[in-house]
Each structure stands twice: as C-alpha cells, then as structure tokens.
Amino acid sequence: MSYNMLAFCLVWLLALSSACYIQNCPIGGKRSLLDMEVRKCISCGPRNRGHCFGPNICCGEELGCYLGTAETMRCQEENFLPTPCESGRKPCGNSGGTCAASGICCNNEGCTVDSACDQE
C-alpha cells in the first residue's frame, strides 16, 4: 500500500471517529461549548416529529423513543456534521442525559425511565 493511500485512510478514519453528541464531547475539545453555538439535533421519526439523542436513538414528546429501528437511521447523519447538537428539555439521570419524552431520560448511548421527566 502506498504512503499516500495509507495517509488518506488514516485521515478518513480520524474524521469518521471524531463525531460526538453533546453528551459525550470532551470539555474544551473539538466541540467546546464556549467556542460555538449548539444547534438542535437532526429531526427524525415519523413525519420528523422527534429529534436524535444518539446515533441509534430518536425520541419525541408525541412519539416516545425509538432505539435501533428504521426511524433512527437518519440520526447516523449527525456523526458527519461538524457542529455539536443538543436534544431534550432538561438534564436528568446520572450519565449526562436529558428528558426525551414523558418519563424517559436519554443520553447518546441509551434511555431509562426517570420520574424527573414526567410531564406536569
């Protein structure tokens, strides 16, 4: 394999692995919150009524949450965008999650039931 091809492959792998959702970005790292604005994560789910919470998680107030289904495929596009995103209303759980739907707390890796997210 030529050095040019090897260098290209390494740069491509680095670009592919450098994406992160707001919950797992290192403070002061590539996507520091102090340096740039945070946008809403990509819309997903039926009629785009939810938002991505991770590469395989799509949640919305009216939808609940989809994990690893066809509705979450669009969320993988988030990995290729250069700016951070944020979903959810308020912080919850012990692992950097936000309320995704009524009674559900999600981070970029999964979701749990959390009474802090119950609608009032």
N, C-alpha and C positions, 0 to 999 in steps of 0.2 A: 504494500500500500504506500502510495507516495506521501511525502510530508504535507503537501497541500491538502490532500484528501483527509488525512488524519487531523490536521488543524481544523478543517471545515467541520468534521464530525464532532470534535470536542466542543467547538463553539456552538454548534447546533444543540448538542446535549445540554450544555450550560444554559442556553436560552430556554429550552424546554423545561428544565428542572427549577428555574428561578421564580416561577409564578407562585403567588401566595394570596390567600384571602386575608382580610383584615385581622382575623383572629390569630393567625399564625405568623404574621410578619414580625421580624425582629425589630425591636425599638432602635431607631436611628439607622436601620438598614436601608436596603434599596428603596423601600416604600415608606419612608418615615412620615408619620402624620404631621410633623411640624413643617415639612417641606412642600406638601401638596394637598390639594383638596381631596376629600373622599367622596366618591360617587356612589349611587345606588347600584347594587349588583344587577346583573342581567335579569330581565323578566323571563319567566319560564312557566311551564304547566299549561293546562287547558286555557285557551284564549289569553295566554300570557298574564294570568291573574296572580301569579306567585313570583317570588324572587329567589335567586340562588343563594344558598348558605354554604355550599361546598361543591366540589366537582360532581357529586352524585346526590345532591340534596336540593329539592325545590319545595318551598313552603309558601303558603298564603293564608290569610285570615279565613277566606271562604273555602279554601281547598284542604286545609290540613297540610300534611307533609308527604312528599313522595321521595323515597330513597332507592336509588339504583334502578329506576324504571325508565321507560321511554320519555317520560315527562322531564327527566333530569338531564337528558343528553345535551341540551343547549348550555347547561351550566359548565360543561367542559371547555367551552369557548373562553370562559373567564381566565383560564390559565394562560392564554396567549395575549391578554391585554396588559399594557404597561403600567396602568394606574390602579391603585387599590380600590376596593369596593366595600360597602357595608350594607348589611341587611338586618332587619329586626328593629323592634321598638326600644327595648330596654335591656340592660345586662341581666343575666341570670346564670344559675349553675355555678359549678366550681372550676370549670375549664374554659373560661372565656366565651361563653355562649351568649346569645341574645334571644329574646322571645320571638318565636317564628310564627306561632299560631296560638289560639286559645289553649293554655295549659301545656304548651310544648316549647322547650328550650333547645336550640341547636347551636352547634359550633361547626367548623368546617369538616369534622370527622363523623358526626352523628347527632342524634337527637335523644332527649329524655323528657319524661313527664315532669313538670315543675309547676307547683301551685303559684309561684311568683308570677307566672304568665297567664293566670286565669283572668278572663275579662271581667270587669266590674260592671 
